[in-house]
Amino acid sequence: MKKAINIWIWLEVVLLKMTKDNALQRIDSHEKLCRIMQKQTHDKIHKLEGQITRVERILLVSMGAVITGMGGVILVLLQKL
């Protein structure tokens, strides 16, 4: 009887260890997946920053051209007065 109890205790310890190892493995896999997703997100954000910078430059140059053009038109109109 005592041997059967010892076997059950041993079996519970083994199952607990397997469960613990499985949980640690799942946590480790989850952390790896999170790191991969974080890197992908960082790369996408970096790409978007580059695109936003490009659009800002285009907008600033365009507005500069419009303001310069309007200034030229104002000067021509003032000269005709």
Buried (B, 14 or more C-beta within 10 A) or exposed (E): EEEEEEEEEEEEEEEEEEEEEEEEEEEEEEEEEEEEEEEEEEEEEEEEEEEEEEEEEEEEEEEEEEEEEEEEEEEEEEEEE
